């Protein structure tokens, strides 16, 4: 097995990791929609309000965007400046993508990981919970989505 086949194999692994995260996010969208519907129904029809239910859909929304970023990049559905990119040749697009990944995306993801790691670690150490009475515990799980964002998008950028 030569090194190109090894790189292709690693790329497929990274792609599969992001596909799985994308499918999880798709499930979360359905779950979040149901949760929001239930919160609205309970609040306005029955006058019942649960803070933890409201926080649950906020958390799911955050996870969808943070965890789903690698999947979006895998499908090439991320935001671009179409003025420059749309009518360009394939070679020009490859050059722009390579420059963008090497000089913008990877350094940006490195900084996000570097500066968010202590933030998340401290949250784990103190077993941080919601500030709201009746809110969700384990706030460090939500904050960990920042690290997952950086890791998954880095894997996809390398792929």
C-alpha positions as CSV (number, residue, x, y, z in Angstrom):
1,X,0.0,0.0,0.0
2,X,1.6,3.3,-1.0
3,X,1.3,6.6,0.8
4,X,-1.4,8.0,-1.6
5,X,-3.7,5.1,-0.8
6,X,-3.0,5.7,2.9
7,X,-4.0,9.4,2.6
8,X,-7.1,8.4,0.6
9,X,-8.0,5.9,3.4
10,X,-7.5,8.6,6.1
11,X,-9.6,11.1,4.1
12,X,-12.4,8.6,3.9
13,X,-12.3,8.1,7.6
14,X,-12.5,11.8,8.2
15,X,-15.4,12.1,5.7
16,X,-17.2,9.2,7.5
17,X,-16.8,10.9,10.9
18,X,-18.3,14.1,9.5
19,X,-21.1,12.1,7.8
20,X,-22.0,10.6,11.1
21,X,-22.0,13.9,12.8
22,X,-24.2,15.3,10.0
23,X,-26.7,12.5,10.5
24,X,-26.7,13.2,14.2
25,X,-27.4,16.9,13.4
26,X,-30.3,15.9,11.1
27,X,-31.8,13.9,13.9
28,X,-31.3,16.9,16.3
29,X,-33.2,19.2,13.9
30,X,-36.2,16.9,14.0
31,X,-35.9,16.6,17.8
32,X,-35.4,20.3,18.2
33,X,-38.5,21.1,16.1
34,X,-40.6,18.8,18.2
35,X,-39.2,20.3,21.4
36,X,-39.9,23.9,20.3
37,X,-43.4,22.9,19.3
38,X,-43.9,21.3,22.7
39,X,-42.5,24.3,24.6
40,X,-44.8,26.7,22.7
41,X,-47.8,24.4,23.1
42,X,-47.3,24.0,26.9
43,X,-46.6,27.7,27.5
44,X,-49.4,29.2,25.5
45,X,-52.1,26.6,25.7
46,X,-51.6,25.3,29.2
47,X,-49.5,28.1,30.9
48,X,-46.8,25.6,31.8
49,X,-43.1,26.6,31.4
50,X,-40.0,24.5,31.9
51,X,-36.7,26.3,31.8
52,X,-34.8,23.0,31.1
53,X,-37.0,22.4,28.0
54,X,-36.1,25.9,26.6
55,X,-32.5,25.3,27.3
56,X,-32.7,21.9,25.6
57,X,-33.6,23.4,22.3
58,X,-31.0,26.2,22.6
59,X,-28.4,23.5,23.2
60,X,-29.6,21.4,20.3
61,X,-29.5,24.5,18.1
62,X,-25.9,25.1,19.1
63,X,-24.9,21.5,18.5
64,X,-26.5,21.5,15.1
65,X,-24.4,24.5,14.0
66,X,-21.2,23.5,15.8
67,X,-21.1,19.8,15.1
68,X,-22.7,20.1,11.7
69,X,-20.0,22.5,10.3
70,X,-17.7,19.6,9.2
71,X,-20.6,17.9,7.4
72,X,-21.5,21.2,5.7
73,X,-17.9,21.6,4.5
74,X,-17.9,17.9,3.4
75,X,-20.9,18.6,1.1
76,X,-19.3,21.9,-0.1
77,X,-22.3,23.8,1.1
78,X,-20.4,26.4,3.2
79,X,-20.6,30.2,2.5
80,X,-18.4,31.6,-0.2
81,X,-17.8,34.9,-1.9
82,X,-19.5,34.0,-5.2
83,X,-18.2,37.1,-7.0
84,X,-14.7,35.7,-7.0
85,X,-15.4,32.0,-7.0
86,X,-18.5,31.2,-9.1
87,X,-17.2,31.7,-12.6
88,X,-13.6,30.7,-11.9
89,X,-11.8,27.7,-13.5
90,X,-11.3,24.5,-11.6
91,X,-7.5,25.2,-11.2
92,X,-8.2,28.7,-9.8
93,X,-10.8,27.2,-7.4
94,X,-8.2,24.6,-6.2
95,X,-5.7,27.3,-5.6
96,X,-8.2,29.5,-3.7
97,X,-9.4,26.5,-1.7
98,X,-5.8,25.5,-0.8
99,X,-4.8,29.1,0.2
100,X,-8.1,29.5,2.2
101,X,-7.6,26.3,4.1
102,X,-3.9,26.7,4.8
103,X,-3.8,30.4,5.6
104,X,-7.2,31.2,7.0
105,X,-9.3,28.1,8.1
106,X,-6.6,26.0,9.8
107,X,-5.1,28.9,11.7
108,X,-8.6,30.1,12.7
109,X,-9.5,26.7,14.0
110,X,-6.2,26.4,15.8
111,X,-6.9,29.7,17.6
112,X,-10.5,28.6,18.5
113,X,-9.3,25.4,19.9
114,X,-6.3,26.9,21.8
115,X,-8.4,29.7,23.4
116,X,-11.5,27.6,24.1
117,X,-9.8,24.6,25.6
118,X,-9.1,26.3,29.0
119,X,-12.6,27.7,29.0
120,X,-14.1,24.3,28.5
121,X,-11.7,22.6,30.9
122,X,-12.6,25.0,33.7
123,X,-16.2,24.3,33.1
124,X,-15.5,20.6,33.4
125,X,-13.5,21.1,36.6
126,X,-16.2,23.1,38.4
127,X,-19.0,20.9,37.0
128,X,-20.7,24.0,35.7
129,X,-24.5,24.2,35.6
130,X,-27.0,26.6,34.1
131,X,-27.5,29.9,35.9
132,X,-31.2,29.6,35.6
133,X,-33.2,27.9,38.3
134,X,-34.5,24.7,36.9
135,X,-32.0,24.8,34.0
136,X,-29.9,22.1,32.7
137,X,-26.8,20.8,34.5
138,X,-23.5,19.8,32.8
139,X,-23.1,23.1,30.9
140,X,-19.6,21.8,30.1
141,X,-21.2,19.6,27.5
142,X,-22.5,22.6,25.6
143,X,-19.2,24.4,25.9
144,X,-17.5,21.2,24.5
145,X,-19.3,21.7,21.2
146,X,-16.7,24.5,20.6
147,X,-13.9,22.0,20.7
148,X,-15.9,19.5,18.6
149,X,-16.5,22.3,16.1
150,X,-12.8,22.9,15.8
151,X,-11.8,19.2,15.6
152,X,-14.5,18.2,13.1
153,X,-13.9,21.1,10.8
154,X,-10.1,20.6,11.0
155,X,-10.6,16.9,10.1
156,X,-12.7,17.9,7.1
157,X,-10.3,20.6,6.0
158,X,-7.5,18.1,6.1
159,X,-9.6,15.6,4.2
